[in-house]
Amino acid sequence: MTLRTLDSLGSLEGKRVIVRCDLNVPLRDGVITDDGRVRASLPTLNALINAGARVVVCSHLGRPDGAPDPQYSLEPVAQRLSELLGVPVAFARDTVGESAQDAVASLEDGGVVVIENLRFNAGETAKDDATRAAFAEELATLGDVLVSDGFGVVHRKQASVYELAELLPSAAGLLIETELDVLDRLTEKPERPYAVVLGGSKVSDKLGVISHLLPRVDRILVGGGMLFTFLKAQGHAVASSLLEEDQLETVRGYIAEAAERGVEFVLPTDVVVAASFSADAAHETVSADAIESTAFGTSGIGLDIGPETAARFAEVIRGSKTVFWNGPMGVFEFPAFAAGTKTVAQALTEVDGLSVVGGGDSAAAVRQLGFTDDQFGHISTGGGASLEFLEGKKLPGLEVLGWA
């Protein structure tokens, strides 16, 4: 089976097209602080507008626990969409109620409406199949077809992602097509040398990726909070740095397997250790095998890779033809501990080949540090979905669209 795409839906002129986007953007005091996911939805929405469809945009935002919560309203997103699309975008103040029904009924060909946060209805994320199906049936009354384009949620069995795609003629949007094309290039015959850069806080979040990609890559670079579990697995003291004791044997097993396969684990040789987890904490850079030698002793906390490590990582990245990066190298939100992440990001912009930023915190980091999306080969909109794809898992939101 192959993925159903927009072409499979035929003429969409005059049809009500529900578009399941992922517009789960960060908000601060009602203002969008990173509109990357909104921008990523534009190609599909513009294609539908140009086709004369009546476009009904739906998405989740945050975790409002199945009830309306003003701080998670999609109204600021509707306003931003209108600015980016250059057309009026109506906003319905409920998901399937009177406001939504009236707004959809008022649409003309090429018109756009955003309905309120799907997660204001408990049926969207319910664990019970029947409850999700009932909500999907209500959503289905708003449209004639479904275009699924929220890649960040295709790994979840949710009403608007799975059950709605069973009720209406459905197909993937352009964003999902792009994401799958890039991920396929990362897993099937990638151009070599192939380096994977992993960071973030927990090793346990990346175990599946490491396991699935070990036979496919040349080097795995490890930074972020997860590096301390690797260092501990090698016998180094890590003071009070983040550590997953229960993953030590697993990590040792991966290091041994990598050696057998000829895959190099590139681990930090120096780290930035701080007195506490705070932006203005006193800090020192020390050798990775001497973390407890700082003035902070056993209370020190590693918050970034050191400059020697960052330079080595950058060298490996620039020398690769395919690079996948998921997870910051340190606490990039604090300027004193952002250097490692910024160095890695800069190196990715210089790759002579395919460079992929794997969504989530990595995408937020590159934008916060002043990089633009067009400096990279691809910035994924789905951190969790990307990782599960790279783990080799089946994603229900793709399977229901014919992907196998």
Buried (B, 14 or more C-beta within 10 A) or exposed (E): EEBBBBEBBEEBEBBBBBBBBBBBBBBEEEEBEBBBBBBBBBBBBBBBBEBBBBBBBBBBBBEBEBEBBEEBBBBBBBBBBBEBBEBEBBBBBBBBBEBBBEBBEEBEBBBBBBBBBBBBBBBBBBEEEEBBBBBBBBBBEBBBBBBBBBBBBBBBBBBBBBBBBEBBBBBBBBBBBBBBEBBEBBBEEBEEBBBBBBBBBBBEBBBBBBBBBBEBBBBBBBBBBBBBBBBBBBEBBBBBBBBBEEBBEBBBEBBEBBEEEEBBBBBBBBBBBBBBEEEEBBBBBBBBBEBBBBEBEEEBBBBBBBBBBBBBBBEBBBBBBBBBBBBBBBBBBBEBBBBBBBBBBBBBBEBEBBBBBBBBBBBBBBBBBEBEBEBBBBBBBBBBBBBBBBBEEEBBBBBBBBBE
